[in-house]
């Protein structure tokens, strides 16, 4: 009976050592809101924070889906940050899939846990999303899927997600026309007064 009790206690301690500690991890858009004109490009960082700088648990993989209004925004690219390794050096694998209104992007690090621990600060950009603006209006950005794993592949718990929006402003042609007419009238008036 004593052996069974000791074995149970030992298994419990090993189980505690293998699980990731619960942290207040957040995934958010930076900046959270932006205003741009129609036809202008826009970039948004997807930032993770609440990690332990230079120590475990580090992020070993992620799979995120971001929803947006496809009538207002058109995705043009995803740039991955350097903190899970360099895909060009085969230190990480990346994936991007775009469907109307959704960008799915993922990365898996091939680095050792100690290398990831040393590489990652407490807060960093997982990726940067780039869009073209198509029409005026506001497009909310929301996470429809968030999967985070540590360097050993265990799910990082205690995570929360934020939201953001991109406000695409359409310049009013009437205002520009009115300003131009006022300037032309001023120049004509000035010429008639001072031209004599």
C-alpha positions as CSV (number, residue, x, y, z in Angstrom):
1,X,0.0,0.0,0.0
2,X,2.9,2.4,0.8
3,X,4.5,1.7,-2.5
4,X,1.2,2.5,-4.3
5,X,0.9,5.7,-2.4
6,X,4.5,6.7,-3.2
7,X,4.1,5.8,-6.9
8,X,0.9,7.9,-7.1
9,X,2.6,10.9,-5.4
10,X,5.6,10.6,-7.8
11,X,3.3,10.4,-10.8
12,X,1.5,13.6,-9.6
13,X,4.8,15.5,-9.3
14,X,5.9,14.4,-12.8
15,X,2.6,15.4,-14.2
16,X,2.9,18.9,-12.6
17,X,6.4,19.3,-14.0
18,X,5.3,18.4,-17.6
19,X,2.4,20.9,-17.8
20,X,2.8,24.5,-18.7
21,X,2.1,27.0,-16.0
22,X,-1.0,29.1,-16.5
23,X,0.0,32.6,-17.5
24,X,-2.0,35.7,-18.5
25,X,-1.2,35.4,-22.2
26,X,-2.9,37.7,-24.6
27,X,-3.0,37.9,-28.4
28,X,-4.0,41.3,-29.8
29,X,-3.9,43.6,-32.8
30,X,-1.4,46.5,-32.7
31,X,-2.6,49.1,-33.3
32,X,-6.1,48.1,-32.2
33,X,-7.8,50.7,-34.4
34,X,-6.7,52.6,-37.5
35,X,-8.2,55.2,-39.9
36,X,-6.9,55.2,-43.5
37,X,-8.2,56.4,-46.9
38,X,-9.5,54.3,-49.7
39,X,-6.8,52.8,-51.8
40,X,-4.2,53.1,-49.0
41,X,-2.3,50.0,-47.7
42,X,-2.7,49.1,-44.0
43,X,-0.6,46.8,-41.7
44,X,-1.6,45.3,-38.4
45,X,0.7,43.4,-36.0
46,X,-0.6,40.3,-34.2
47,X,1.2,40.6,-30.9
48,X,1.4,38.0,-28.1
49,X,2.2,39.2,-24.6
50,X,2.3,37.9,-21.0
51,X,5.1,35.3,-21.6
52,X,8.3,34.9,-19.5
53,X,11.2,36.7,-21.2
54,X,14.1,34.4,-21.9
55,X,12.4,31.4,-20.1
56,X,9.7,28.8,-20.4
57,X,7.1,28.5,-21.5
58,X,8.0,29.8,-25.0
59,X,5.7,29.7,-28.0
60,X,6.6,26.8,-30.2
61,X,3.6,26.9,-32.6
62,X,0.4,28.9,-33.4
63,X,-2.5,28.7,-35.7
64,X,-4.7,31.8,-35.9
65,X,-7.7,32.8,-38.0
66,X,-8.5,36.5,-38.4
67,X,-11.9,37.5,-39.8
68,X,-12.5,40.8,-41.6
69,X,-15.0,42.5,-44.0
70,X,-14.0,41.5,-47.5
71,X,-16.0,44.4,-49.0
72,X,-13.7,46.9,-47.3
73,X,-10.3,45.0,-47.0
74,X,-8.4,42.8,-49.3
75,X,-5.4,40.8,-47.7
76,X,-2.1,41.3,-49.5
77,X,0.3,39.3,-47.3
78,X,1.4,37.8,-44.0
79,X,4.9,38.4,-42.7
80,X,6.0,36.2,-39.8
81,X,8.1,37.5,-37.0
82,X,11.6,36.2,-36.2
83,X,10.9,34.7,-32.7
84,X,10.0,31.1,-33.7
85,X,13.0,30.8,-36.1
86,X,13.8,31.7,-39.7
87,X,11.8,29.7,-42.3
88,X,14.5,30.5,-44.9
89,X,17.0,28.6,-42.7
90,X,14.5,25.7,-42.1
91,X,14.1,26.7,-38.4
92,X,10.3,27.1,-38.8
93,X,7.5,26.0,-41.1
94,X,4.8,28.5,-42.1
95,X,1.4,28.3,-43.7
96,X,-1.1,31.0,-45.0
97,X,-4.5,30.5,-46.5
98,X,-6.8,33.3,-47.6
99,X,-10.6,32.9,-48.2
100,X,-13.1,35.7,-48.5
101,X,-13.3,37.4,-45.1
102,X,-10.7,35.1,-43.5
103,X,-6.9,34.9,-43.2
104,X,-5.6,31.6,-41.7
105,X,-1.9,31.7,-40.8
106,X,0.2,29.3,-38.8
107,X,3.8,28.7,-37.8
108,X,5.6,25.8,-36.2
109,X,9.2,26.2,-34.8
110,X,11.8,23.5,-35.4
111,X,14.1,25.0,-32.8
112,X,14.9,23.3,-29.5
113,X,13.0,24.5,-26.4
114,X,16.1,26.1,-24.9
115,X,16.7,28.0,-28.2
116,X,13.2,29.3,-28.2
117,X,13.4,30.3,-24.5
118,X,16.5,32.3,-25.2
119,X,15.1,33.9,-28.4
120,X,11.7,35.1,-27.2
121,X,10.9,38.3,-25.1
122,X,7.8,38.6,-22.9
123,X,5.9,40.3,-25.8
124,X,6.5,40.1,-29.6
125,X,4.8,40.2,-32.9
126,X,3.8,36.7,-34.2
127,X,3.1,38.2,-37.6
128,X,2.1,41.3,-39.6
129,X,-1.1,41.3,-41.7
130,X,-1.2,43.6,-44.7
131,X,-4.4,44.7,-46.5
132,X,-5.4,47.0,-49.3
133,X,-8.5,49.2,-48.7
134,X,-11.3,48.8,-51.2
135,X,-14.2,50.9,-50.0
136,X,-15.2,53.2,-47.2
137,X,-16.5,51.9,-43.9
138,X,-15.3,50.1,-40.8
139,X,-14.0,46.5,-40.9
140,X,-13.8,44.8,-37.5
141,X,-10.8,42.4,-37.1
142,X,-11.6,39.4,-34.9
143,X,-9.9,36.1,-34.0
144,X,-12.2,33.2,-35.0
145,X,-9.5,30.6,-34.0
146,X,-6.6,30.8,-31.6
147,X,-4.4,27.8,-31.0
148,X,-1.1,28.4,-29.1
149,X,1.4,25.7,-28.1
150,X,4.6,25.7,-26.1
151,X,8.0,24.4,-27.2
152,X,6.9,20.8,-26.3
153,X,3.6,21.0,-28.1
154,X,1.4,21.4,-25.0
155,X,-1.4,23.9,-25.3
156,X,-0.7,27.2,-23.7
157,X,-3.5,27.9,-21.3
158,X,-4.7,31.2,-19.8
159,X,-4.8,33.0,-23.1
160,X,-7.2,35.7,-24.1
161,X,-7.7,37.5,-27.4
162,X,-8.5,41.1,-28.3
163,X,-10.2,42.6,-31.3
164,X,-9.5,45.6,-33.6
165,X,-11.0,47.6,-36.4
166,X,-9.8,49.4,-39.5
167,X,-11.8,52.5,-40.4
168,X,-11.5,53.3,-44.1
169,X,-12.3,57.0,-44.7
170,X,-13.7,58.2,-48.0
171,X,-12.8,61.8,-48.8
172,X,-15.9,63.7,-49.7
173,X,-15.5,65.1,-53.2
174,X,-18.0,67.9,-52.4
175,X,-15.7,69.3,-49.8
176,X,-12.7,69.3,-52.1
177,X,-14.7,70.9,-54.9
178,X,-16.0,73.7,-52.5
179,X,-12.5,74.4,-51.3
180,X,-11.2,74.6,-54.9
181,X,-14.0,77.0,-55.9
182,X,-13.3,79.3,-52.9
183,X,-9.6,79.4,-53.8
184,X,-10.4,80.3,-57.4
185,X,-12.8,83.0,-56.3
186,X,-10.2,84.4,-54.0
187,X,-7.6,84.6,-56.7
188,X,-10.0,86.3,-59.2
189,X,-11.1,88.8,-56.6
190,X,-7.4,89.5,-55.6
191,X,-6.5,90.0,-59.3
192,X,-9.4,92.4,-59.9
193,X,-8.6,94.5,-56.8
194,X,-4.8,94.6,-57.2
195,X,-4.6,94.2,-61.0
196,X,-5.8,97.8,-61.7
